[in-house]
Amino acid sequence: MRITEFARQAGASVDEIRYLERKGFLKSTRLRLKTRQVRQYRDEDLRRVQAIIKHRRQGFTWDAALARAEKEVQNPPLL
């Protein structure tokens, strides 16, 4: 999954995804397509970023949103 599709599915902007990469919260692999490289993301990264963005939209700082998202991904709530 590439960055634009990943951002759309995560409910985030491309800039937010790039910010998460710069901060080290998210890692992508690079795939070479002819003359340029594109980012590739895994499906499991999507759940993590969705949780981070959800907490960020609730008003938490990036670091607090990450901490809450990590707990949520490791121990999903029972439905």
KAPE-V997379 format. One record per helix or strand of 2 or more residues. SS is the DSSP state (@ for helix, = for strand). FROM is the first residue (numbers start at 1). TO is the last residue. If there is no record, write none. Layout:
[[SS FROM TO] [SS FROM TO]]
//
This chain:
[[@ 3 10] [@ 14 23] [= 29 33] [= 36 40] [@ 43 57] [@ 62 74]]
//
